[in-house]
Amino acid sequence: MELNNIEKIIEKYLEADTSIAEEKELRSYFSSENVAPHLEQYKYLFQYFTIAKNETSSKSVPLKPRKNHFKWLTVAASLVLAIGFYTFSEVKTNNQEEEALQAYYQTKEALQLLSSNFNTGTEKMLYLNKFDNTKNRIFKTNH
């Protein structure tokens, strides 16, 4: 009965369908001395896994410290973007100030032109005022 069970578990193992408990059962079966002759070929496989699991390296592997070049690269990129935005906003602010000053001067010039035209019109109105005074004198004297 146990041999049939082991054979079924081996089939499942080869299809990668075994659980950890079943694999443990296979390791314990193949580590014992009484393995069925037709399953002897699998004994070496499980012995290899047992030996490989217990192997350790006597060589020490020096670990290199991680360098954070990428971190510094992102910091540098952020600084470049911040400086770019600041510079662009300063240029834009200067341009807005220049445009506002130019608009002020144009408005001032237009108002001076309007004022001079208005003054010219007012001077001509003075002649009408003189005409009106003269007319009133004539009509008063004739009445």
Protein Blocks (a to p, Z undefined) as FASTA:
>chain_A
ZZmmmmmmmmmmmnopacfklmmmmmmmmmpmbdcfklmmmmmmmmmmmmmmmpccfbdc
ddddddffklmmmmmmmmmmmmmmmmmmmmmmmmmmmmmmmmmmmmmmmmmmmmmmmmmm
mmmmmmmmmmmmmmmmmmmmmZZ
